[in-house]
Amino acid sequence: MQIQEAIIAFNEFLDSYKKDQLGGRLLKPVDYILSLGGKRLRPALVIWINQLYGGSLKDALKGALAIEMFHNFSLVHDDIMDEAPLRRGKETIHSKWGNNTAILSGDAMLVLVYKILSQLDESKLKPSLELFNFSALNVCEGQQLDMDFEDLESIKMDDYLMMIGLKTGDLLGASFALGALLAGASQNDIDHLYSFGKKTGIAFQLQDDILDLYGDQKKVGKQKGGDIIANKKTALWIRAFEKADEDQKRAFEKMASEKNSSQKVEMASVLFDQLGVRSEAEEIKSKYQKEAFEHLDAINLTDSSKDMIRKFAEDLLGREF
């Protein structure tokens, strides 16, 4: 099975699930957010890895749905905290139905996650719950750190890397690991796949930070310098602030208060180029990518299967500038 086939299989399963299970007032917003699309990367990874290990597609589909349900649950609550009006170009749940309904719908999604997981084969249930709970709590901790960082004048790079590892990396790691677990893979492989996914997720976020300012807007698919305009402390921002002298820190303050978006992005570009932070962010990204591949090399799959996983990660992290 290829990753695209896994995406197709999941979307078919999701359509059937929504039709059969998501009726009524409370679950209508759940159906709505699950219908907004997205890459379906995490659930597809559960299925794909499971099939590479020769696992049961029936169990893999349930695990994939639980991962995707939790991911969307986190988005619903994140959107409330961020007061975001749009998600994937459509109204967010709290914009469409109000905060109270959004909170309840998010809560219901988390309950549905456990309802789905409870349907797994009994021999896989306990380890699957332990894996999911570990990852889910880390995602929540990462979100808390991300919110805490908004009120800090400066952040250490190690703290930022820890935050994106929790918020972005852990659920990707859990997707790889759950697919292997449901196929009966060894604990050694499960652990290495978790670490592979987590480190790949960190590298992915670092790549996203770089593309925000230096990517081709048409290829990246979002506003150039959107993180800068929103005063988000990305890897580029953090490293630049660490290296800045007093004059450059004053330039940071001026940049943060600039109201003209285009001017703000230009100021950041000049400042970051002066401090040479793009190449340093790329070096950190490469470090995590290298470490991820070392974990991939340690698993017990055929060389052809590992080559497919490696190519997937290379494609994911090699998005064009």
C-alpha positions as CSV (number, residue, x, y, z in Angstrom):
1,M,0.0,0.0,0.0
2,Q,1.1,3.5,-0.8
3,I,0.4,6.6,1.4
4,Q,-2.1,7.9,-1.2
5,E,-4.0,4.6,-1.0
6,A,-4.1,5.0,2.8
7,I,-5.6,8.5,2.5
8,I,-8.3,7.2,0.1
9,A,-9.1,4.2,2.4
10,F,-9.4,6.6,5.4
11,N,-11.6,9.1,3.7
12,E,-14.0,6.3,2.6
13,F,-14.1,5.0,6.2
14,L,-14.6,8.5,7.6
15,D,-17.5,9.2,5.2
16,S,-19.2,6.1,6.4
17,Y,-18.6,6.9,10.0
18,K,-20.0,10.4,9.7
19,K,-23.2,9.1,8.0
20,D,-23.8,6.5,10.6
21,Q,-22.6,8.1,13.9
22,L,-22.8,11.9,13.7
23,G,-26.4,12.9,13.9
24,G,-28.1,15.3,16.3
25,R,-27.6,18.8,17.5
26,L,-24.5,18.1,19.6
27,L,-22.6,16.2,16.9
28,K,-23.5,18.4,13.9
29,P,-20.5,20.7,14.5
30,V,-18.3,17.6,14.8
31,D,-19.5,16.4,11.3
32,Y,-18.9,20.0,10.1
33,I,-15.2,20.2,11.1
34,L,-14.5,16.7,9.9
35,S,-15.9,17.7,6.6
36,L,-13.6,20.6,6.1
37,G,-10.9,18.4,4.7
38,G,-7.2,18.7,5.4
39,K,-4.4,16.5,4.3
40,R,-5.5,13.5,6.5
41,L,-1.8,12.9,7.0
42,R,-1.9,11.5,10.5
43,P,-4.7,8.9,10.0
44,A,-3.1,7.9,6.7
45,L,0.2,7.2,8.5
46,V,-1.6,4.9,11.0
47,I,-3.0,2.9,8.1
48,W,0.1,2.9,5.9
49,I,2.5,1.8,8.6
50,N,0.1,-0.8,9.8
51,Q,-0.2,-2.3,6.3
52,L,3.6,-2.2,5.8
53,Y,3.8,-4.5,8.9
54,G,1.0,-6.7,7.5
55,G,-1.6,-5.6,10.1
56,S,-5.4,-5.7,10.1
57,L,-7.0,-2.9,8.0
58,K,-10.1,-3.0,10.3
59,D,-8.1,-2.1,13.4
60,A,-5.9,0.4,11.5
61,L,-9.0,2.3,10.4
62,K,-10.3,2.6,13.9
63,G,-6.9,3.8,15.2
64,A,-6.7,6.3,12.3
65,L,-10.1,7.7,13.1
66,A,-9.2,8.1,16.8
67,I,-6.1,10.0,15.8
68,E,-7.9,12.3,13.4
69,M,-10.8,12.9,15.8
70,F,-8.3,13.9,18.5
71,H,-6.4,16.2,16.1
72,N,-9.6,18.0,15.2
73,F,-10.7,18.2,18.8
74,S,-7.5,20.1,19.5
75,L,-8.1,22.4,16.6
76,V,-11.6,23.3,17.8
77,H,-10.3,24.3,21.2
78,D,-7.2,26.0,19.8
79,D,-9.4,28.1,17.5
80,I,-11.4,29.2,20.6
81,M,-8.2,30.2,22.5
82,D,-6.8,32.0,19.4
83,E,-10.2,33.6,18.6
84,A,-9.6,32.4,15.0
85,P,-12.5,33.2,12.6
86,L,-11.5,30.7,9.9
87,R,-10.3,27.1,9.7
88,R,-9.3,25.8,6.2
89,G,-11.0,28.8,4.7
90,K,-14.3,28.2,6.4
91,E,-15.9,29.5,9.6
92,T,-14.6,28.0,12.8
93,I,-17.1,26.1,15.0
94,H,-17.1,28.9,17.6
95,S,-17.7,31.5,14.9
96,K,-20.6,29.6,13.5
97,W,-22.3,28.2,16.6
98,G,-20.7,30.2,19.5
99,N,-18.1,29.3,22.2
100,N,-20.4,27.2,24.4
101,T,-21.4,24.9,21.6
102,A,-17.8,24.7,20.4
103,I,-16.5,23.7,23.8
104,L,-19.2,21.0,24.1
105,S,-18.6,19.7,20.7
106,G,-14.9,19.5,21.4
107,D,-15.6,17.7,24.6
108,A,-17.8,15.3,22.7
109,M,-15.0,14.6,20.2
110,L,-12.7,13.6,22.9
111,V,-15.3,11.2,24.3
112,L,-15.7,9.8,20.7
113,V,-12.0,9.2,20.6
114,Y,-12.2,6.8,23.6
115,K,-15.4,5.2,22.3
116,I,-13.5,4.4,19.0
117,L,-10.5,3.1,20.8
118,S,-12.6,0.9,23.0
119,Q,-13.7,-1.0,20.0
120,L,-10.1,-2.3,19.3
121,D,-9.2,-5.9,19.8
122,E,-8.8,-6.5,23.6
123,S,-5.1,-7.5,23.2
124,K,-4.4,-4.1,21.6
125,L,-6.7,-1.9,23.7
126,K,-4.5,-1.3,26.8
127,P,-1.2,-0.5,24.9
128,S,-3.1,1.7,22.4
129,L,-4.8,3.7,25.2
130,E,-1.4,4.1,27.0
131,L,0.2,5.4,23.7
132,F,-2.7,7.7,22.9
133,N,-2.9,9.1,26.4
134,F,0.8,9.8,26.5
135,S,0.7,11.7,23.2
136,A,-2.5,13.5,23.9
137,L,-1.3,14.9,27.2
138,N,1.9,16.0,25.5
139,V,-0.1,17.9,22.8
140,C,-2.0,19.7,25.5
141,E,1.2,20.6,27.3
142,G,2.6,21.9,24.1
143,Q,-0.4,24.1,23.6
144,Q,0.0,25.5,27.1
145,L,3.6,26.3,26.5
146,D,2.8,28.0,23.2
147,M,0.3,30.2,24.9
148,D,2.8,31.0,27.7
149,F,5.4,32.0,25.2
150,E,3.1,34.7,23.8
151,D,3.6,36.8,27.0
152,L,7.4,36.3,27.2
153,E,9.8,38.9,25.7
154,S,12.3,36.3,24.8
155,I,12.4,32.5,24.5
156,K,15.3,30.1,24.5
157,M,15.6,27.9,21.4
158,D,15.7,24.7,23.5
159,D,12.3,25.7,25.0
160,Y,10.9,26.4,21.6
161,L,12.1,23.0,20.3
162,M,10.6,21.3,23.3
163,M,7.3,23.1,22.7
164,I,7.0,22.1,19.0
165,G,8.1,18.6,19.8
166,L,5.1,18.3,22.2
167,K,2.6,20.3,20.1
168,T,3.5,19.1,16.6
169,G,5.9,16.2,16.9
170,D,4.2,13.9,19.4
171,L,0.9,13.3,17.5
172,L,2.9,12.6,14.3
173,G,5.0,10.2,16.4
174,A,1.9,8.5,17.8
175,S,0.5,8.1,14.3
176,F,3.5,6.1,13.2
177,A,3.7,4.1,16.5
178,L,0.0,3.3,16.6
179,G,0.0,1.8,13.2
180,A,2.9,-0.5,14.2
181,L,1.4,-1.3,17.5
182,L,-1.9,-2.4,16.0
183,A,0.0,-4.7,13.6
184,G,1.8,-6.4,16.4
185,A,5.2,-4.9,15.9
186,S,7.9,-5.2,18.5
187,Q,8.2,-2.6,21.3
188,N,11.6,-1.6,19.9
189,D,10.0,-0.8,16.5
190,I,7.1,1.1,18.1
191,D,9.5,3.2,20.2
192,H,11.8,4.0,17.3
193,L,8.8,4.9,15.0
194,Y,7.5,7.2,17.7
195,S,10.8,9.0,17.9
196,F,11.1,9.0,14.1
197,G,7.7,10.7,13.8
198,K,8.4,13.2,16.6
199,K,11.7,14.3,15.2
200,T,10.2,14.5,11.7
201,G,7.4,16.7,13.1
202,I,10.0,19.0,14.7
203,A,11.9,19.3,11.4
204,F,8.6,19.9,9.6
205,Q,7.7,22.8,12.0
206,L,11.2,24.3,11.5
207,Q,10.7,24.1,7.8
208,D,7.4,25.8,8.1
209,D,9.0,28.6,10.1
210,I,11.6,29.1,7.3
211,L,9.0,29.0,4.5
212,D,6.8,31.6,6.3
213,L,9.4,34.3,5.4
214,Y,11.5,32.8,2.6
215,G,9.0,30.5,0.8
216,D,7.3,31.2,-2.5
217,Q,3.8,32.4,-1.5
218,K,2.1,30.6,-4.4
219,K,3.9,27.3,-3.6
220,V,3.6,27.6,0.2
221,G,-0.1,28.4,-0.1
222,K,-0.3,31.1,2.6
223,Q,0.5,34.7,3.3
224,K,4.2,35.6,3.1
225,G,5.4,36.6,6.6
226,G,2.1,35.7,8.3
227,D,4.0,34.6,11.4
228,I,5.9,37.9,11.4
229,I,2.7,39.9,11.0
230,A,1.1,38.1,13.9
231,N,4.3,38.6,16.1
232,K,4.7,34.9,16.5
233,K,8.1,33.8,18.0
234,T,9.3,31.3,15.4
235,A,12.7,29.6,15.3
236,L,13.9,32.5,13.1
237,W,12.7,35.1,15.5
238,I,14.1,33.4,18.5
239,R,17.6,32.9,17.0
240,A,17.6,36.5,15.7
241,F,16.7,37.9,19.1
242,E,19.4,35.8,20.8
243,K,22.1,37.2,18.4
244,A,20.8,40.8,18.3
245,D,22.9,43.6,19.7
246,E,21.2,46.6,21.5
247,D,20.5,48.5,18.2
248,Q,19.0,45.4,16.6
249,K,16.8,44.7,19.6
250,R,15.4,48.2,19.2
251,A,14.7,47.3,15.6
252,F,12.8,44.3,16.9
253,E,10.7,46.6,19.1
254,K,10.0,48.8,16.1
255,M,9.1,45.8,13.9
256,A,6.7,44.4,16.5
257,S,4.8,47.7,16.7
258,E,4.7,48.3,12.9
259,K,1.1,48.4,11.6
260,N,1.9,48.2,7.9
261,S,2.1,44.4,7.1
262,S,4.3,44.7,4.0
263,Q,6.7,47.0,5.8
264,K,6.8,44.7,8.8
265,V,7.7,41.7,6.7
266,E,10.5,43.7,4.9
267,M,11.9,44.9,8.3
268,A,12.0,41.2,9.5
269,S,13.7,40.1,6.3
270,V,16.4,42.7,6.5
271,L,17.0,42.0,10.2
272,F,17.1,38.2,9.9
273,D,19.4,38.4,6.9
274,Q,21.8,40.6,8.8
275,L,21.9,38.1,11.6
276,G,22.2,35.0,9.3
277,V,19.4,33.1,11.1
278,R,18.0,31.3,8.0
279,S,21.0,29.1,7.6
280,E,21.1,28.3,11.3
281,A,17.4,27.3,11.4
282,E,18.1,25.0,8.4
283,E,21.0,23.4,10.2
284,I,18.8,22.7,13.2
285,K,16.1,21.2,10.9
286,S,18.8,19.0,9.2
287,K,19.9,17.8,12.6
288,Y,16.5,16.6,13.6
289,Q,16.0,15.1,10.1
290,K,19.2,13.1,10.5
291,E,18.3,11.9,13.9
292,A,14.8,10.9,12.6
293,F,16.4,8.7,9.9
294,E,18.7,7.0,12.5
295,H,15.5,5.9,14.3
296,L,14.1,4.7,11.0
297,D,17.2,2.7,10.3
298,A,16.8,0.9,13.6
299,I,13.4,-0.7,12.9
300,N,12.7,-4.2,11.6
301,L,11.1,-3.6,8.2
302,T,12.3,-4.5,4.8
303,D,14.7,-2.1,3.1
304,S,12.1,-1.3,0.5
305,S,9.5,-0.4,3.1
306,K,12.0,1.8,5.0
307,D,13.0,3.4,1.7
308,M,9.3,4.3,1.1
309,I,9.0,5.9,4.6
310,R,12.3,7.7,4.1
311,K,11.1,9.2,0.7
312,F,7.8,10.2,2.4
313,A,9.7,12.2,5.0
314,E,12.1,13.7,2.5
315,D,9.2,14.9,0.4
316,L,7.4,16.2,3.4
317,L,10.5,18.2,4.5
318,G,11.6,19.2,1.0
319,R,8.8,21.6,0.2
320,E,10.0,24.1,-2.3
321,F,11.0,27.7,-1.5
